Amino acid sequence: MTPRFLRSPDDQVSAANIRVVLCDDVSAFRALVRYSLEDEDGIEVVGEASDGLEGVRQVEHLQPDVILLDLSMPKCDGLEAIPRMQESSPATQIVALSGFTADRMAEPVIARGAKAYLEKGVDIAEIVATIRDVYAAAA
């Protein structure tokens, strides 16, 4: 699945770490993504949230560069969280990472303000590339 975001081969990410928050209600999934991202140069996981409300608070408090956001979560789903996150941290780039198919959810998620949509199950390399892409585009 190609994310709904295009990158130029000439784009470069700065030497500073890309600060990422993970927001997913499945702790094992968050741990897997966190461990994978920790192996990547230039990416730092600065926070985690297990529901949408906690995710909104984390974004407001930490002002990360990128948030990986699940859509189906308790207390506040991803679609509800996107505008709240944008309001509290306009510079944070939102990447939806969900079990819903892109055919079903990518368009409404992007319309709400997310910069990319990925289906869970994509290779970690695609997640990393998308994080770098949305960060570089915002720089």
Protein Blocks (a to p, Z undefined) as FASTA:
>chain_A
ZZfbdddfkbccdfbdcddddddfblklmmmmmmmmmmpghiacfbdcfbfklmmmmmmm
nopabdcddfbdghiafklmmmmmmmmmmmbccddddfbdfklmmmmmmmnopabdcdeh
iafklmmmmmmmmmmmmZZ
